[in-house]
Amino acid sequence: MVALSKTSEDRLKVVNLSLCAVTIKGLTSVFARCKNLEVLKLANVQSLTDKNVDAALGWRHVPLSRLRTLKVRSTDVSDSSIGRLLSLCAPTLERLDVSYSNLKTLDFVSSALHTLPEWRLEKLVASGLPLSPVTLEGFLKPLSERPDDERRRFHVFKLGSIPKTSSKVPGLNDAVLSRLLPHLEALDGLESVSFFQCWDLGKALQPLSRFIEVVGRRCLHLDLTLPVQSHHLEGLLPPLDGEDPADGDAKPYEAPRLRTLVLDSSRITDDAAGSIAACRELRALHVAETRISTKFLATVLSSCPHLNNLNLTSCRGIPVTQRRTFFDAWERGEVAVTP
C-alpha cells in the first residue's frame, strides 16, 4: 500500500481493502498521499481499530475532501473514530456503511451530517448496531425536515438485525417503528429499506401495515425477513370498487414500485398472493421457509410478467424437485396447482 500510494498519489480514486491484512503504515500512507480518494472500503479489516485510525489520521493533515463512499463494516471502529473520519469527509459523503462495527449510537453521524448546509448522503447501512430509539429519531427527524430536493437524495436505509440490549435499547420493534414512521413517510426518495431479522417487528398489525402501505410500496427493494403475516401486506392492494382514494384530499392510487421483495422466514400463507400480485413490476421474490403453495405462485406469476427470480428454499408446499426449476416446470405445464 505504501508503494501504491507513492506511485499513484493524486490519480488514486478508489481503494478497496476489505478482508485485507492492512498495516497501519499502509493505511497512513493512503490517507496522507491520496488526496483525490473518492471510495474507501475497509470492511472486515481486523487492524482497523480506534487506536490505528487515530494514528493514521494524526500523522499529517488528511483532507479526504472528495470522499464519496466510506465502508467500515465489521471492524472495531467505534463512535469516536467515525466522528473523526466524518469531520474530514462529511461534506462530500454519499454512501456510509458502519454495520456490525463497534458503534453504539448514530450521534456522531447525525452531528456531522445535520450541521452541514446541504445534505448529500444517499445511503446509510447501520445493521447490527445496538441503536436506541432516541439515536434513530435523532438521525431521521432532522433529515425529514430538510428541503424536498435534499430529503429525496436519501435512497437506501438498512437497519437489519438491530439487537435488544436493555430497556433503553429495545431493538427495532413495533413501538420503535411507530416513533420512526412519521419521519420515514416524509422521506419520499427512499428506494431500498431493510429490516432484515428484526424479529420483534410485526407482532401487531400496526405500524408495519402502515409502513408497507405508505413507504414500502414506494420502494424498489424491500427486505422484510421478519414475522410478516399476510394481512400486513394488504396495503399493496388497489382500492376496492367504490373506494376511490382520490376522493377528498387523499392521493390517487399508485401501483407498488417494488422490484425485489424479500419475505424469507415470514409467516405469510397463500392469502398473501393477491397483495404480492399487485406488484406488477416485481423481478425477484424471496419466500424461503414460508408456508406458501403452488396456488400462491400461480397467482403471482400470472400477474407479474417480469418476475424471473424466485427463492423457494425450504418451502414445503412446493415439490422439492421444482424449488430450483419452478419457472421451467411452470412453462412445461408440470405444476399442479393446489386447490
Secondary structure, DSSP 8 states (H G I E B T S, - for coil): -HHHHHHHGGG--EEE-TTS---HHHHHHHHHH-TT--EEE-TT-TT-BHHHHHHHHHSS----TT--EEE-TTSB--HHHHHHHHHHHTTT--EEE-TTSS---SHHHHHHHHTSSS----EEE-TT----HHHHHHHHHHHHTS-HHHHTT--EEE-TT----SSS---S-HHHHHHHHHHHHH-TT--EEE-TT-TTTTSSSTTHHHHHHHTGGG-SEEE--S---GGGGGGGS---TT--TTSTTS--------SEEE-TT----GGGHHHHHT-TT--EEE-TT---BHHHHHHHHHH-TT--EEE-TT-TBS-GGGSSSHHHHHHTT------
